[in-house]
Amino acid sequence: MVYVFLADGFEEMEAVAPIDILRRLKIEVTTVGVTGEYVTGSHGITVKADTVIDDENFDNVSAVVLPGGMPGTLNLGNNEKLCALLKKCAEEKILISALCAAPSVLGKLSILKGREFTCYPSFEEGVNGIYKNEPLVISEKDGTVITAWGPGAAYKFGFALAEYILKDKNAVENLKKSMMMCGE
């Protein structure tokens, strides 16, 4: 199961675009409210999460997605259960992905130590990793971590997640065509 974690102040595009792409490709995705069942994004859009963090044990986790946004990223990083899950995923080499400011949460937990990553400009400070000024970075050193710049890279990020999970580039390319993606 792919879990997408939503906390008040999340960047809406960074959550919805990857969720939509994954679900179009029939990948099971569950949205998890970290700050409640109803979560309000940084631009005032409220969504209802499929579940809340305290109701899940995450035994079936195959990937974790952290949208950025502020103060959503701070709310993610302040949740002990989520931080414990991220550490467990890193230890077990389960796919971890984050956009925009959210890689800073991974940095705080030393998950990016020695890894290449990207994030929204200025959020690389204090992260013990190898910052790359690129829209998308896939680091396969000791497990896989996928990071992206921010809202403008949300589709690129979603397609990269889908291709990594499915191991089927053709399915992803066909989806891009059916969505009439331009400039991707």
CORHU-V994936 format. One record per residue. RES is the residue in three letters. PHI is phi as a letter, one per 40 degrees, with the letter a starting at -180 (* if undefined). OMEGA is omega in radians with two decimals (* if undefined). NEAR is the number of other C-alpha atoms within 8 Angstrom. Layout:
[[RES;PHI;OMEGA;NEAR] [RES;PHI;OMEGA;NEAR]]
This chain:
[[MET;*;3.03;9] [VAL;c;3.11;12] [TYR;b;3.07;12] [VAL;b;-3.05;14] [PHE;c;-3.11;13] [LEU;b;3.08;17] [ALA;b;3.12;16] [ASP;d;-3.11;13] [GLY;g;3.12;15] [PHE;c;3.08;17] [GLU;c;-3.01;15] [GLU;d;-3.09;11] [MET;c;-3.11;8] [GLU;c;3.07;13] [ALA;c;-2.98;14] [VAL;c;-3.12;8] [ALA;c;3.12;11] [PRO;c;3.11;14] [ILE;d;-3.12;11] [ASP;c;3.14;8] [ILE;c;-3.11;12] [LEU;c;-3.12;15] [ARG;c;3.08;10] [ARG;c;3.14;8] [LEU;c;3.07;10] [LYS;g;3.04;6] [ILE;c;-3.12;9] [GLU;c;-3.13;8] [VAL;b;3.02;11] [THR;b;3.05;10] [THR;c;-3.05;11] [VAL;b;3.07;14] [GLY;c;3.12;17] [VAL;c;-3.11;14] [THR;b;3.12;11] [GLY;i;-3.13;8] [GLU;c;3.07;12] [TYR;b;-3.04;10] [VAL;b;-3.12;15] [THR;b;-3.12;13] [GLY;c;-3.08;16] [SER;c;3.12;14] [HIS;b;3.01;8] [GLY;g;3.10;6] [ILE;c;-3.14;8] [THR;b;3.10;8] [VAL;b;3.08;8] [LYS;c;3.11;8] [ALA;c;3.10;12] [ASP;c;-3.12;9] [THR;a;3.06;11] [VAL;b;-2.99;13] [ILE;d;-3.10;10] [ASP;c;3.14;5] [ASP;c;-3.06;6] [GLU;b;3.03;7] [ASN;b;3.04;5] [PHE;g;3.11;6] [ASP;c;-3.08;4] [ASN;b;-3.09;5] [VAL;c;3.04;10] [SER;b;3.11;8] [ALA;a;3.12;11] [VAL;b;3.10;13] [VAL;b;3.10;11] [LEU;b;3.00;12] [PRO;c;3.12;17] [GLY;c;-3.07;16] [GLY;g;3.13;14] [MET;b;0.13;11] [PRO;c;-3.12;10] [GLY;d;3.14;16] [THR;c;3.11;16] [LEU;c;3.13;9] [ASN;c;3.06;13] [LEU;c;-3.08;13] [GLY;c;3.14;10] [ASN;c;-3.13;7] [ASN;c;-3.07;9] [GLU;c;-3.12;7] [LYS;c;3.11;7] [LEU;c;3.14;10] [CYS;c;3.09;11] [ALA;c;3.11;8] [LEU;c;3.13;9] [LEU;c;3.10;11] [LYS;c;3.12;10] [LYS;c;3.13;8] [CYS;c;3.12;11] [ALA;c;3.14;12] [GLU;c;-3.08;7] [GLU;c;3.10;7] [LYS;f;3.05;9] [ILE;c;-3.09;12] [LEU;d;3.06;13] [ILE;b;3.13;13] [SER;b;-3.09;11] [ALA;a;3.12;13] [LEU;b;2.92;18] [CYS;f;-3.14;15] [ALA;c;-3.03;14] [ALA;c;3.05;14] [PRO;d;3.10;15] [SER;c;3.06;11] [VAL;c;3.12;12] [LEU;c;3.10;11] [GLY;c;3.13;14] [LYS;d;-3.12;8] [LEU;c;-3.13;9] [SER;g;3.12;9] [ILE;c;-3.13;9] [LEU;c;-3.10;14] [LYS;d;3.12;10] [GLY;g;-3.12;7] [ARG;b;2.96;9] [GLU;c;3.13;12] [PHE;a;2.98;16] [THR;b;3.13;16] [CYS;a;3.06;16] [TYR;c;-3.09;12] [PRO;d;3.13;6] [SER;g;3.11;5] [PHE;c;3.08;11] [GLU;c;-3.10;11] [GLU;c;3.13;5] [GLY;g;3.10;6] [VAL;c;-3.11;12] [ASN;c;3.13;9] [GLY;a;-3.12;11] [ILE;b;-3.08;10] [TYR;c;3.06;8] [LYS;b;3.13;8] [ASN;c;-3.09;5] [GLU;b;-3.10;8] [PRO;c;-3.09;9] [LEU;a;3.08;12] [VAL;b;3.05;12] [ILE;b;-3.13;10] [SER;b;-3.13;11] [GLU;b;3.10;7] [LYS;c;3.07;6] [ASP;f;-3.06;5] [GLY;h;-3.06;11] [THR;b;3.03;12] [VAL;b;3.10;10] [ILE;b;3.13;15] [THR;b;3.13;16] [ALA;a;-3.07;18] [TRP;d;-3.01;15] [GLY;i;-3.03;14] [PRO;d;-3.12;10] [GLY;c;3.13;6] [ALA;b;-3.03;11] [ALA;c;3.12;15] [TYR;c;3.10;11] [LYS;d;3.10;9] [PHE;c;-3.14;13] [GLY;c;3.12;13] [PHE;c;3.10;12] [ALA;c;3.08;8] [LEU;d;-3.11;11] [ALA;c;-3.13;14] [GLU;c;3.12;11] [TYR;c;-3.09;8] [ILE;c;-3.08;6] [LEU;c;-3.02;7] [LYS;f;-3.08;7] [ASP;b;-3.12;8] [LYS;c;-3.13;8] [ASN;c;3.12;6] [ALA;c;3.14;8] [VAL;c;3.12;12] [GLU;c;3.11;8] [ASN;c;3.09;8] [LEU;c;3.11;10] [LYS;d;3.13;9] [LYS;c;-3.11;8] [SER;c;3.10;7] [MET;c;-3.13;6] [MET;f;3.13;6] [MET;c;3.10;8] [CYS;b;3.12;4] [GLY;g;-3.09;3] [GLU;c;*;5]]
